[in-house]
Amino acid sequence: MKLLDDVRYAIRMLSKSPGFSALTLTILSLGLGASIFGFAVLHAIVLKPLPFSEPHELMHIETAILERDIDSREVNFDDFSDWREMQTSFEDLGAFYRGTVNIRGSEKPERYDGGFMSDGSFALIGGKPLMGRTFIAADTVFGAPAVVLLGYKVWQRTFNGDEDIVGQVLRVNGRDAEIVGVMPEGFMFPIMEDIWVPLRYDQADRQRGEGQSLEVFGRLKDGVSASQARAEFQGITSQLASAHPETNDGVTAVIKPFSDEYVDEGTRAAIWSMMIAVTLVLLIACANVANLLLSRTTARTQEVAIRAALGAGRRRLVIQMLIESFVLALGGAFIGLALAYWGMDASARFFGESGNRLPFWVVLELDFWSAVFAIAAAGATALLSGLVPALRATGLEINLILRENARGSTSRQTKWLSQSLVVTEIALSFILLVLAGLTIQTSLIMQEFDVGVPVENVLTVRLGLPEADYETPAEQARFFTELNERIQDIRGVNKATVSGGLPGLWSNWSSYLPEVDEVTDDTRLEGAPYIAVANGYFDAFETPLLQGRDFDDRDSAESLPVVIVNNTFATTVFGSENPVGRQVRFGSPDNANQPAQWRTIIGVSQNIKQTGLGEDEERPTFYVPLVQDPVRFMSVALRTSGEPKALAPALRNVVQQLDPELPLYWVQTLEEAYQDEIAPNRLLGICFGVFAVIALLLAAGGLYGVISFNVIQRTPELGIRRALGADDKSIALLVSRQAALQLGLGLGIGILGAVGASQILESVILVSPLDPTIYITVALLLIVSVIIATLVPSRKAIRIEPMAALRYE
Amino acid sequence: MNDNQALISLRELQKVFLTDEIETHALSEVHLEIREGEFVSVEGPSGCGKSTLLSILGLLDSPTAGEYVLNGKSVAGLDAGNRARIRNEEIGFIFQAFNLIGDLTVYENVELPLTYRDNVSRTERKSMVMEALEQVDMSHRIRHYPAQLSGGQQQRVAVARALVGRPSILLADEPTGNLDSNNGTAVMDLLRDLHAGGSTICMVTHDPRYAAFADRNVHLFDGRVVDEVPPQSVVGAHVASA
């Protein structure tokens, strides 16, 4: 009852000071809203356990070749099969790769993200079908009847949730496949897959290590630890290295928690840095509120003294004052939850619209744990901001206050405390602004990144040829060559091309050996990005050839293997010599998937930054004719003078004329593709930007509040100084000297803090964590904010009339 | 003089303030007894230690040395929590500046001491508050805020607040100091009535007219009790004229 009375009283007291309450509530809402949002993101992506039974037992297994500085590589089918047979640490091993699954139901063809799964994979993660069954060993035998497992979304969207779907036949990747089951809603293993087909390998004519590489996972047996499994796999990989030195020499296994594979270090670092940022915002808010409460308790000392005189013990008084803080903090948490909900919703929409796909277990929404965090954060905030003012207010000489009917003057400790809080706010703001500056700068670099080609008015789409219909490289090359010819004739298209990847977005990777070098150690060869491109690629992207010629009809599967290198490649490898006509070996004799092949350089192109937006480095890059190195997945780019997306229907027609079952996907302009690519960084930049603005406003507001309060408290002193002849300048200096001291201290501490805190961002930013421009800009920003915050109180102080000040109570 | 037993007993009480290594003896070897039902006034010039004495009597301050027995219990060395409890249960304060809380209504101000007790129900509290307000004739103003009352009315509310917990003693620190003479006399009449009803009162005043309301006048000078006399005859004249 007493607690209820206190809560009721606290609400009443707060409602009697609407200005104070609204200001405090706003500050707390912003601080708590930011931290709830940060926690919700952290929980959704990093902390939340995977939605599988006993997720901690689920391990991701990959290979490493430490001698060649390869610390993470997917697993080939042969290693997976051998491991599965030899190991005893895991209940079983599963494997999959993610790829395109084209289906044709009753109407147009559709493309889905598909999982190619080994048998037993579903059992390992506890994935049970909603109807029908998952895959059995017989399904994964090459040549067995094709089967397919539908995801809930496909079942609903394409088949309207037909209850009799199991047993029906569907055209999957150009082949009739029996639908053996439907997975329940929300199941999209491993990342965001909509449909699953069995993992099959044609063992005929296949060398060890060849073929699609896999992701392997396993569930540890009861009582077996990850380190025991690692020890066992050390033995297994040694045995395999002895048995198959040509493919397995130096190959070791890396065993790590399954979730670590999908939330990489960069993502973790980015999210933790965001958590640091929101914690800083919350701390700044706490410091601000603590200062406001200090001012309020100073004005309420008489009330506190009366209560104490009437028999309220200090504990009771502190509790009563803390209840006010708790009421405010809970109100802040409530509004903060609404703000965080809005933030999560906006982020989810941002991600959804960008085409970025988060793992299916990552749902950007507030959940039960967000609410728990909100309450806990509110409690901590109330304590952090309310305890010291409450202790200060109840620790005063009540006797003196009552006797002198004093309004409560600010004690030296209270002043010191208040000023320390402002120093803390400035320091925390500095750290946060530097982190924000680094992230925003990175986002801007990516936004304005010049890949080296004009990106306007280009429509891009992706096509994936089903293996069943386009089994051989010749078939794949034929299709894309034909496509490349036909798209040139689409009305409205100025230039068009087909390539393995688009500039700045994707490339293959191969080691290379120029003829000028002698092979000493194949494992130490340099690697470079490479792209298979159709004739006219450089023309379509308006990239001039600096030397030699472009690919043309002279280049075929049977003709001399040729390559066009970029300028950096030419100068890096051949210096000032003309490289045209020289030979370079690509691939490596010990790489079954990329066997060594000598190619003759026929041209040198101007540089295009082919990989990763934001990469500063001009990498040596090479291009091969697609007829000599075809792949099943290619991108189409159409350059036009008009609206690029208006070309999509015509392009679809062209593709359907060639293959009616082939869907187009990722239909977007090149600019949109770049925006999607940088979406996570943009979102991070936006978040940091918002947090930085909040922090700046809070810090400036806090400083303004403290200095204003200080001026009010010092009114009699200023009056005396005035009466003794102090001029405007000396009064203004007196007031601003304190702000300058706080600013200096805050900046000093802030710089040290920012140097430490910015290191965590190193893996996700494209600028130096110690970028002096950002540090100087942030310092100037804070200095200007402090000057603005000091201006009004200084003017107030200057206007104080000596007599009015001396009469001030 | 009342013949009842001593409610308050001070022996060799001292209060020394230390500021920048300078010792200020606010009270020195104070011996004082206040009996149940007695009305004692403490007089003396400014700085003689009146308010310090009242603060110690009210457990708002602790003596540096000496003994303080309240209701048969030594209270000089109590911790803060116990001092607060005794203040709440045994002592009623009336301040010169009323010290009402502006954000609380008359009713809530009077109820305040009871809210710090664990064993008083809401119903009991209500009846006690109303009784106290009726005693000071302020029950018709329960929903008013202090700012809506005159000084005299505010002090009557303060008296009701001091009374509501049925304390052993009322400590009044210059209760008429902020009032005009009419309101001052009215408050003194109220204290006299309370005294007549059995309340023990200790009042600090520098006004001999009001000191005359007391049974006994204690004179302080330089922190020492220099005289204890019955009230001066002028009081009688004042009362008669009032």
Interface residues (C-beta under 8 A of the other chain):
Chain A: M1 K2 D5 R12 M13 K16 Q302 E303 A305 I306 R307 A308 A309 L310 G311 A312 G313 R314 R315 R316 I398 N399 L402 R403 N405
Chain B: S51 S55 G58 L60 D61 A80 G81 A84 R85 I86 R87 N88 E89 F93 F95 Q96 A97 N99 L100 I101 G102 D103 L112 P113 T115 Y116 R117 D118 R122 R161 G165 D173
